[in-house]
Amino acid sequence: MLVAHEVNVTITAAMDGKVKWQLLDNAGRIVIHNSIAAKKGNNGVIINLNRVSAGTYFLVVSGADINQKNKMQRL
């Protein structure tokens, strides 16, 4: 996934609950993190990347029966 200034993420939760997301750099350091109170179904999150340098990052989403890791490239 290639992104510029912000990324719109849809988190699909199997149940209501707290969902945590973290943006990690290549060294595994947390660059940005937050959590949401997700409802069952699709939940939209906008992540502002204006303060993040260009490079490769990993978006890790966990909680409410979710455990995903996605790679993305900041332009």
Summary of the structure (lengths in Angstrom):
residues: 75
radius of gyration: 12.1
end to end distance: 10.3
largest distance: 34.4
contacts: 203
relative contact order: 0.38
helix: 0%
strand: 71%
